[in-house]
Amino acid sequence: MMVDAAKFVEKNYTKVCNGIVADTPVITGKLINNWNATIGSPLAVDRSEGKSGQDSVSSYKAVAKEITPKTIGQKFFLTNGVEYANSVEFGGEREPNRQWQNPKGMLRTNIINAGTK
């Protein structure tokens, strides 16, 4: 069976990004709307609030269109520069306010699941 590597990578990349955005808790919309996808090097962008996360979705979908056999060997980045993103992922100073924390994580769970499903 012949598999198109670029399509395989794009499908799994999109699946992981969809999961990360879906698992991001939403109160103001700042965190969910600040996922930034890039190829080659990370990019920090400070976006406004958006409870749907549409700017994040647009960002990773734009990168998905750039996945070709030439880009497969490059590093893909999905970053979030919101100052409390790490606390939401792992707990921390905001942990007593449980609505901010996703106990299973946003990134780690989706990345781990990508390798097992």
C-alpha positions in Angstrom: 0.0 0.0 0.0 1.3 3.4 -1.0 0.9 6.2 1.5 1.2 9.9 0.6 3.5 11.0 3.5 2.5 14.7 3.3 -1.2 13.9 3.5 -0.5 11.5 6.4 1.4 14.2 8.3 -1.2 16.9 7.5 -4.0 14.7 8.7 -2.3 13.9 12.0 -1.1 17.4 12.5 -4.6 18.7 12.0 -6.0 16.1 14.4 -3.6 17.1 17.1 -4.2 20.8 16.7 -8.0 20.3 16.7 -7.6 18.4 20.0 -5.4 21.0 21.6 -7.8 23.8 20.8 -10.8 21.8 21.8 -9.2 20.9 25.2 -8.2 24.5 26.0 -10.5 25.8 28.8 -12.4 29.0 27.9 -13.2 31.8 30.3 -12.3 35.0 28.5 -11.1 33.4 25.2 -7.6 34.8 25.5 -5.9 31.4 25.9 -7.9 29.5 23.2 -7.4 32.2 20.7 -3.6 32.5 21.1 -2.4 29.2 19.7 0.1 30.1 16.9 1.2 27.5 14.3 4.5 27.9 12.4 7.0 25.9 10.5 10.7 26.4 11.1 10.7 28.6 14.2 8.1 29.5 16.9 6.2 32.7 16.7 4.6 34.6 19.6 1.5 36.6 18.7 -0.7 38.3 21.2 -4.3 38.1 19.9 -7.5 39.4 21.4 -10.0 37.3 23.2 -12.1 35.0 21.0 -14.1 32.3 22.7 -14.4 30.2 19.6 -10.6 30.0 19.1 -11.1 30.9 15.4 -7.7 32.7 15.1 -6.0 29.6 16.5 -7.8 27.4 14.0 -7.0 29.7 11.1 -3.3 29.7 12.2 -2.9 25.9 12.2 -5.0 25.4 9.1 -2.7 27.9 7.2 0.3 25.8 8.2 -1.5 22.6 7.2 -1.7 23.9 3.7 2.1 24.3 3.7 2.8 20.6 4.5 4.5 19.1 1.5 7.2 16.5 1.0 9.7 19.5 1.3 8.4 20.6 4.7 8.0 17.2 6.4 11.6 17.3 7.7 11.2 20.7 9.3 10.0 21.4 12.8 6.4 22.4 13.3 5.5 24.7 16.3 2.3 25.3 18.0 2.9 27.9 20.7 0.8 29.9 23.1 2.4 33.0 24.6 -0.4 33.7 27.1 1.3 34.1 30.5 -0.8 31.5 32.3 -0.8 28.8 29.6 1.7 26.7 31.5 -0.4 26.9 34.7 -3.4 25.7 32.8 -1.5 22.8 31.3 0.4 21.7 34.5 -1.3 23.5 37.4 0.5 26.1 39.4 -0.3 29.5 40.8 -3.8 29.4 39.4 -4.5 25.8 40.5 -6.8 26.7 43.4 -9.1 28.2 40.8 -9.8 24.8 39.1 -11.7 26.3 36.2 -8.4 27.5 34.8 -6.7 24.1 34.9 -7.2 21.3 32.5 -6.0 18.4 34.7 -5.2 16.1 31.7 -3.4 18.9 29.8 -4.1 20.4 26.5 -0.9 19.7 24.7 0.5 16.6 26.3 -2.6 14.5 26.1 -3.2 15.2 22.4 0.5 14.7 21.5 0.6 11.4 23.3 -2.7 10.3 21.7 -1.3 11.1 18.3 1.2 8.4 18.7 -1.2 5.8 19.9 -4.3 6.1 17.8 
